[in-house]
Amino acid sequence: MLLMGTNAWNDPKLAKKSGGDLGDVLFLDIYFKGAQNPRVKTFVREYQAAFGQSPTTLQAMGYDIIRFISQVGAKNRIKNRSEFRQALVRTSGFEGVTGLRSFASNREARLRPYMLTVRGQQIEELSQ
């Protein structure tokens, strides 16, 4: 039986505690520090070098939003909040470490989440 879970399952402690007996599981998360994506690998390596620990999802989100806003600012001459909002919605093709791609007109983030599973006692990314 396939078990489907939440991003709360993206915790190495869960995989270890299961003793490798979870069976088939699938869950999504916006960030996976073990992703094969070169951007994620570079972010994790540079963060660890700077701060001596692995980045959390919150830190990855902060990293992405600063990069996204910087990209918006570099490509647009923004004079007020309305223009900023419009530029945010027009910006697409962003590839963040958290899966962030763009923002919809209702201000919701458009994401491509990581599909994850537990194999043995480790969390692994499924190819998309």
Secondary structure, 3 states (H helix, E strand, C coil): CCEEECHHHCCHHHHHHCCCCCCCEEEEECCCCCCCCHHHHHHHHHHHHHHCCCCCHHHHHHHHHHHHHHHHHHHCCCCCHHHHHHHHHHCCCCCCCCCEEEECCCCCEEECCEEEEEECCEEEECCC
